[in-house]
Amino acid sequence: MSNDVPAPSSHLLRNGLWLAVALSMGAAVSLGITRFAYALLLPPMRADLAWSYTLAGAMNTVNALGYLLGALATPWLLRRLAPGTVLVAGSVLATVFMGLCGFFVEAAPLLLQRLLAGVASALVFVCGGLLAARLGAQQPGRSGLLLGLYYGGTGWGISLSAVLVPAVLATAPGPHPWAWAWWALALACVAATLVLLWPARALQALAAPVAAASSAQAATGGMRWAPFAPALLGYGLFGVGYIGYMTFVVALLREQGASGTAVTWFYALLGLAVVLSSRIWAGLLDRSRGGQALALLNGLLGVATVLPALTSAWPVVLASGLLFGAVFLSVVASTTALVRHNLPQALWASGISAFTIVFAAGQIVGPTVVGWIADGPGGLARGLVFSACALWAGALVASRQKPLAPAA
């Protein structure tokens, strides 16, 4: 029975929550800092370097392209290396590429650095999700919570960026203060990478049973995509929709006259809501064996996304950020839960990679389209309406996903 879940060790049972929290530093690096800190740097870089919104959006588009390339490469790497090794190596590379962004002002090298950072962040995010799923398999009663804690680590990266970037921009010397912010974020990635060393080593033993089941994976040729088509398409539309908000919402708030302090509070509270989301949606992730969780969360996210496009009233805008933060990483967690509920453990890596690939493909489309819309009449507000519509379409499609495996 090579697909059986191994008996949990007392060490893992005792330290499961702390391991998930430490592992969440991978999500903090791969998305919270490497991806989403750019929203805070977009306004000063655009003003300093005279970028259009299309070019500003392209910075996150190439980052998503790199993420897609990394997601495609991850299954190949996992056939040769342990997931903990790929996790730490990816985090080191993401740190390096973040730091290099501070050394360039020309668009071409900055685009290249964002591309390479995307590749590295995908390695971190996929491997971290795989280890979180295996940790959850050891403790089925709280697997949804453990998955949520991992993905909620993105919120720590967002909140840290919200505090760190404005402080550096306000005090940095030289003609390009934003360069110092890139370097400060790289140092934050160094600290997070050091924390990752513990869960990468402690969870390495969980790779053995799955490696032993590799013959089953070879026999099936990996996960079959067709049975998951509604969820995959719904998740791809999530990628299209959410990234427009996370790329441009700070720029929209600035256009609406929000102060620097208000933006810092908005982004920091959004990040804290991401962290709390691990507890809010844990039960739903444990219960939902089909596309119900993905559909519900996509729908709520569409509501959060459209609110700043309809009004600049601060209570409504703040509610938008809190709702968005409380939902969007749980959408990601819902796909990992879907894989865990419906596939044998030998296919978890290919399942998580499949969802990561469509997620990355959606993110490639989102920023450039929203930036292109924003350069026309209606500006950023109209771009966010497009994002909300993509999310609602994703909710409708995901609701068609049925469970593939009977409940245990």
Salt bridges, closest charged atoms under 4 A:
ASP48 OD2 - HIS176 ND1 2.59
ASP286 OD1 - ARG340 NH2 3.94
